[in-house]
Each structure stands twice: as structure tokens, then as C-alpha cells.
């Protein structure tokens, strides 16, 4: 259980420094930071899943004495505090992520519209050019 707490703490430690602002000038950096954070967290969470499977296989609550039940409760409380803080950080990150996503959508829409307008005007001004040479001269 303490190993699980350590893993959760590690996840919290890598999540805290990532402060997304939604600043349009840093959109590329923040989008990449968001992706990197959740990829790193996914790799770490594999350890939690393994620990949970091991704990489930042991049927711990049935085998533990009273003193261990108290220690387990303290560990669970610590894990809940870490999880609560992670959830709050994730909510903030997801709100900024949605803002970033909307900015990228808007930018892509502008690029598509600009491309369409350019193509429409360029077709109007392009004159056909002859690429064949007269061989009689």
C-alpha cells in the first residue's frame, strides 16, 4: 500500500509543475506539455494497476490484525488526499486543454478559409500559359 502511495505521490509531483495558461502565444508548448504529462502519467499508472492486482489477490482485510487496519486507514487517507489534489489539478488542466483545443480549431478554420479564398482569387488571375513550342520556326 505504501508503494501505491509513493506512485501516486510521484504522479502528483510531475503534475504540479505543469501549469497550463491557455495563452495563445504558447499554444504549441502547452499542448505538447499536456500530451507529455499524460503519457508519463499513463506509464506510471501501470505500477498502480499491478499493485492493486496484488493487493486484491491477498485478501488483506480478512488477514490483518487491528493495528494493521489502523495503519491501512492512515495510508488510505493519505492516498485520498493525493487523489483529491490530482483531481483538482486535472480539472484545471482539462479546462485549459478545452480552451487550447478551441483555439486550435479556430486557427485551422482560418487556415482553411484563407486557403480557399487564395485558391479562388488565384484561379481568376491565372492565365493559361503555353508550354508547347512551335517547331516550324
Backbone as numpy.savetxt, mean C-alpha at the origin, in Angstrom:
# Nx Ny Nz CAx CAy CAz Cx Cy Cz
3.64 -16.42 21.75 2.81 -15.23 21.75 3.68 -13.98 21.75
4.79 -14.03 22.45 5.67 -12.87 22.48 6.32 -12.64 21.12
6.57 -13.73 20.39 7.10 -13.59 19.04 6.09 -12.87 18.14
4.84 -13.20 18.33 3.79 -12.55 17.56 3.74 -11.06 17.90
3.88 -10.74 19.18 3.89 -9.34 19.60 5.07 -8.62 18.97
6.23 -9.27 18.93 7.41 -8.67 18.32 7.20 -8.39 16.83
6.56 -9.32 16.15 6.29 -9.15 14.72 5.31 -7.99 14.51
4.27 -7.93 15.33 3.32 -6.83 15.22 3.99 -5.49 15.50
4.89 -5.48 16.49 5.62 -4.26 16.81 6.51 -3.84 15.63
7.10 -4.82 14.97 7.94 -4.53 13.80 7.11 -3.90 12.69
5.92 -4.43 12.48 5.02 -3.87 11.48 4.66 -2.43 11.83
4.38 -2.20 13.10 4.07 -0.85 13.56 5.26 0.08 13.35
6.45 -0.42 13.63 7.66 0.39 13.49 7.94 0.79 12.04
7.61 -0.08 11.09 7.83 0.29 9.69 6.67 1.13 9.14
5.52 1.10 9.81 4.36 1.86 9.34 4.41 3.31 9.84
4.85 3.52 11.06 4.86 4.87 11.65 5.59 5.91 10.81
6.79 5.61 10.30 7.52 6.66 9.57 6.90 7.06 8.24
6.02 6.25 7.70 5.42 6.55 6.40 4.24 7.49 6.62
4.49 8.75 6.38 3.44 9.76 6.53 3.07 10.29 5.16
1.96 9.81 4.66 1.49 10.25 3.36 0.75 11.58 3.53
1.02 12.52 2.62 0.41 13.83 2.72 -0.62 14.07 1.63
-0.50 13.38 0.52 -1.39 13.61 -0.61 -0.97 14.81 -1.44
0.23 15.31 -1.21 0.75 16.46 -1.93 0.94 16.10 -3.41
0.31 16.86 -4.31 0.44 16.53 -5.74 1.88 16.57 -6.25
2.73 17.36 -5.61 4.12 17.43 -6.06 4.90 16.17 -5.72
4.46 15.43 -4.72 5.15 14.20 -4.28 4.36 12.94 -4.60
3.47 13.02 -5.56 2.56 11.91 -5.81 3.30 10.63 -6.18
4.34 10.73 -6.98 5.09 9.53 -7.39 5.79 8.91 -6.19
6.45 9.74 -5.40 7.17 9.25 -4.22 6.21 8.61 -3.22
5.09 9.27 -2.96 4.15 8.74 -1.96 3.47 7.47 -2.44
3.14 7.40 -3.71 2.53 6.17 -4.24 3.50 5.00 -4.10
4.76 5.24 -4.43 5.76 4.18 -4.31 5.98 3.80 -2.85
5.99 4.78 -1.96 6.18 4.50 -0.53 5.01 3.67 0.00
3.80 3.97 -0.45 2.62 3.22 -0.04 2.73 1.76 -0.47
3.10 1.55 -1.72 3.22 0.19 -2.25 4.32 -0.58 -1.51
5.47 0.06 -1.33 6.59 -0.60 -0.65 6.22 -0.98 0.78
5.53 -0.08 1.47 5.14 -0.35 2.86 4.28 -1.60 2.95
3.26 -1.68 2.12 2.34 -2.82 2.23 2.94 -4.11 1.70
3.90 -4.02 0.80 4.61 -5.23 0.39 5.49 -5.74 1.52
6.19 -4.83 2.19 7.03 -5.24 3.33 6.16 -5.83 4.43
5.04 -5.21 4.69 4.15 -5.71 5.74 3.60 -7.09 5.40
3.30 -7.30 4.14 2.78 -8.61 3.71 3.81 -9.70 3.97
5.06 -9.40 3.67 6.12 -10.38 3.90 6.28 -10.69 5.39
6.14 -9.69 6.23 6.27 -9.89 7.67 5.06 -10.64 8.24
3.88 -10.39 7.70 2.67 -11.02 8.21 2.66 -12.53 8.01
3.47 -13.03 7.11 3.58 -14.47 6.93 4.02 -15.13 8.24
4.92 -14.47 8.96 5.38 -14.98 10.26 4.26 -15.05 11.27
3.37 -14.07 11.26 2.23 -14.07 12.19 1.31 -15.23 11.88
1.06 -15.49 10.62 0.19 -16.60 10.24 0.77 -17.94 10.70
2.08 -18.09 10.58 2.71 -19.34 11.03 2.59 -19.50 12.54
2.82 -18.41 13.27 2.70 -18.46 14.73 1.27 -18.78 15.14
0.30 -18.16 14.49 -1.10 -18.43 14.81 -1.44 -19.90 14.58
-0.92 -20.48 13.50 -1.17 -21.89 13.22 -0.56 -22.78 14.29
0.65 -22.44 14.73 1.30 -23.22 15.79 0.53 -23.11 17.10
0.07 -21.93 17.43 -0.68 -21.73 18.68 -1.99 -22.49 18.63
-2.66 -22.45 17.50 -3.94 -23.17 17.36 -3.75 -24.68 17.52
-2.61 -25.18 17.04 -2.34 -26.61 17.13 -2.06 -27.05 18.57
-1.60 -26.13 19.40 -1.24 -26.48 20.78 -2.41 -26.51 21.75
-3.53 -25.94 21.42 -4.67 -25.82 22.34 -4.23 -25.24 23.68
-3.56 -24.11 23.64 -2.96 -23.51 24.83 -3.92 -23.23 25.99
-5.05 -22.64 25.79 -5.87 -22.30 26.95 -6.23 -23.49 27.84
-6.35 -24.66 27.27 -6.69 -25.84 28.05 -5.51 -26.35 28.88
-4.27 -26.06 28.43 -3.08 -26.60 29.08 -2.42 -25.63 30.06
-2.78 -24.36 30.00 -2.09 -23.37 30.80 -2.61 -23.29 32.22
-1.68 -22.98 33.13 -2.07 -22.74 34.51 -2.53 -21.31 34.67
-2.96 -20.95 35.89 -3.50 -19.63 36.16 -2.49 -18.52 35.91
-1.23 -18.74 36.29 -0.21 -17.69 36.12 0.06 -17.42 34.65
0.01 -18.46 33.83 0.25 -18.28 32.41 -0.95 -17.61 31.72
-2.13 -17.86 32.24 -3.33 -17.22 31.68 -3.23 -15.71 31.89
-2.73 -15.28 33.05 -2.56 -13.86 33.34 -1.52 -13.26 32.39
-0.39 -13.96 32.22 0.65 -13.47 31.31 0.12 -13.39 29.87
-0.68 -14.37 29.50 -1.27 -14.39 28.17 -2.21 -13.19 27.98
-2.95 -12.86 29.03 -3.86 -11.71 28.96 -3.08 -10.41 28.77
-1.96 -10.29 29.45 -1.12 -9.09 29.31 -0.58 -9.00 27.88
-0.12 -10.11 27.35 0.39 -10.14 25.98 -0.72 -9.78 24.99
-1.90 -10.33 25.21 -3.03 -10.03 24.32 -3.39 -8.55 24.37
-3.34 -7.95 25.56 -3.63 -6.52 25.69 -2.62 -5.70 24.90
-1.36 -6.08 25.00 -0.31 -5.37 24.26 -0.54 -5.50 22.75
-0.90 -6.71 22.31 -1.17 -6.94 20.89 -2.36 -6.11 20.42
-3.39 -5.99 21.28 -4.57 -5.19 20.92 -4.20 -3.71 20.78
-3.34 -3.21 21.66 -2.91 -1.81 21.56 -2.14 -1.57 20.26
-1.25 -2.49 19.94 -0.48 -2.37 18.70 -1.43 -2.42 17.50
-2.37 -3.36 17.53 -3.31 -3.50 16.42 -4.18 -2.26 16.28
-4.60 -1.67 17.38 -5.41 -0.46 17.34 -4.64 0.69 16.70
-3.38 0.84 17.08 -2.56 1.90 16.49 -2.34 1.64 15.00
-2.11 0.38 14.63 -1.94 0.04 13.21 -3.20 0.36 12.42
-4.34 0.07 12.99 -5.61 0.34 12.30 -5.78 1.84 12.06
-5.45 2.64 13.07 -5.55 4.09 12.91 -4.60 4.61 11.83
-3.36 4.11 11.84 -2.40 4.51 10.81 -2.87 4.07 9.43
-3.42 2.86 9.34 -3.91 2.36 8.06 -5.09 3.18 7.55
-5.98 3.58 8.45 -7.11 4.42 8.03 -6.62 5.73 7.44
-5.64 6.34 8.11 -5.08 7.59 7.60 -4.40 7.38 6.26
-3.61 6.31 6.16 -2.92 6.01 4.90 -3.90 5.72 3.77
-4.96 5.00 4.07 -5.94 4.66 3.04 -6.68 5.91 2.56
-6.97 6.84 3.47 -7.62 8.08 3.07 -6.73 8.86 2.12
-5.45 8.95 2.43 -4.51 9.65 1.55 -4.34 8.88 0.24
-4.31 7.54 0.34 -4.18 6.72 -0.87 -5.34 6.98 -1.82
-6.55 7.09 -1.28 -7.71 7.36 -2.13 -7.57 8.73 -2.80
-7.04 9.69 -2.05 -6.81 11.03 -2.61 -5.77 10.96 -3.73
-4.68 10.22 -3.49 -3.65 10.04 -4.51 -4.22 9.36 -5.75
-5.05 8.36 -5.52 -5.64 7.62 -6.63 -6.51 8.53 -7.49
-7.28 9.41 -6.85 -8.13 10.33 -7.60 -7.28 11.33 -8.39
-6.16 11.78 -7.80 -5.27 12.69 -8.52 -4.68 12.01 -9.74
-4.26 10.77 -9.60 -3.70 10.03 -10.74 -4.76 9.83 -11.81
-5.98 9.51 -11.41 -7.07 9.36 -12.38 -7.28 10.66 -13.15
-7.29 11.77 -12.42 -7.47 13.07 -13.07 -6.34 13.38 -14.03
-5.11 13.07 -13.61 -3.95 13.31 -14.47 -4.04 12.46 -15.74
-4.42 11.21 -15.60 -4.54 10.33 -16.77 -5.65 10.81 -17.70
-6.75 11.30 -17.11 -7.84 11.83 -17.93 -7.36 13.05 -18.72
-6.61 13.93 -18.06 -6.07 15.11 -18.75 -5.13 14.71 -19.87
-4.29 13.73 -19.63 -3.36 13.26 -20.66 -4.13 12.71 -21.86
-5.15 11.91 -21.58 -5.95 11.33 -22.68 -6.66 12.42 -23.47
-7.25 13.40 -22.77 -7.95 14.48 -23.46 -6.98 15.32 -24.28
-5.82 15.61 -23.72 -4.82 16.39 -24.45 -4.36 15.65 -25.70
-4.16 14.35 -25.56 -3.74 13.54 -26.70 -4.82 13.56 -27.79
-6.07 13.39 -27.38 -7.17 13.39 -28.35 -7.26 14.73 -29.08
-7.13 15.84 -28.34 -7.20 17.16 -28.95 -6.03 17.36 -29.91
-4.84 16.97 -29.49 -3.67 17.11 -30.36 -3.83 16.31 -31.64
-4.32 15.10 -31.52 -4.51 14.27 -32.71 -5.55 14.87 -33.64
-6.61 15.44 -33.08 -7.66 16.04 -33.91 -7.12 17.24 -34.67
-6.37 18.09 -34.02 -5.82 19.27 -34.69 -4.68 18.91 -35.64
-3.87 17.96 -35.27 -2.76 17.59 -36.14 -3.26 16.98 -37.44
-4.34 16.21 -37.38 -4.90 15.63 -38.59 -5.43 16.73 -39.52
-5.96 17.82 -38.96 -6.50 18.90 -39.77 -5.41 19.65 -40.51
-4.22 19.76 -39.93 -3.16 20.55 -40.52 -2.14 19.73 -41.30
-2.18 18.45 -41.15 -1.24 17.62 -41.90 -1.63 17.59 -43.37
-0.68 17.87 -44.19 -0.95 17.76 -45.62 -0.30 16.47 -46.11
-0.94 15.84 -47.03 -0.33 14.59 -47.52 0.98 14.91 -48.24
1.96 14.16 -47.97 3.27 14.38 -48.56 3.54 13.25 -49.56
4.11 13.62 -50.66 4.44 12.63 -51.66 5.75 11.96 -51.32
5.71 10.68 -51.27 6.92 9.93 -50.94 7.46 9.19 -52.16
6.72 9.27 -53.26 7.17 8.58 -54.48 7.89 9.57 -55.39
8.92 9.15 -55.99 9.69 10.02 -56.91 9.31 9.69 -58.34
9.30 10.72 -59.11 9.02 10.55 -60.52 10.30 10.05 -61.19
10.26 8.90 -61.77 11.46 8.30 -62.36 11.68 8.75 -63.81
10.78 9.50 -64.38 10.91 9.91 -65.80 11.98 10.98 -65.94
12.22 11.76 -64.97 13.21 12.84 -65.11 14.56 12.38 -64.81
